[in-house]
């Protein structure tokens, strides 16, 4: 009888660890610092920065249209949800990398199975330099073949999807390596 309890306890611990998360760090660059860092971005990338933290409707057609508008630039699309612990853990990595590379790489988000209120509240606490497309019914995620969130899709400069990373990034260097390998090549 003790063995099933041990297994159940271990499963509970794994589920709790997967769903829990540390909150994104409270210290973010100010809007002024972000603006200075991204100053001089080409117009298509500046348009993304002008929509920072916005939640955009329109589903797959709107996302695909935006990716077409970004031809000539590598594109990184991060699928996330405010309810997703691993997404919250990985968000600071995207914050820093998007700020560092935002003048030459396009970043977009897709907020999966979330309410706009919960997502907007999360983005106020964890701001990013790009917009996120809403996907409350998981239609975009399904079209992309996602197993779950977080996931990240990479597009080359011609708008061709080159790679889908499923699962969270653990470090900035891992994300930067995939950008070089799958989007910037």
CORRA-V898615 format. One line per field, one symbol per residue. psi: psi as a letter, one per 30 degrees, with the letter a starting at -180 (. if undefined). Layout:
psi=???
This chain:
psi=feeeeeeeeeeeeeeeeefllkllkfjlkleeeeeeegkgkleeeeeeefgkgkkklfaeeeeeeeeefgkfkkkkjkklkffjeeeeefefeeeeeeeegfffkkklljjkhlleeeeeeefefiklgllkkkifggeeeeefgkealllkkkkafggkkfkjjkllkfleeeeeeeeeefef.
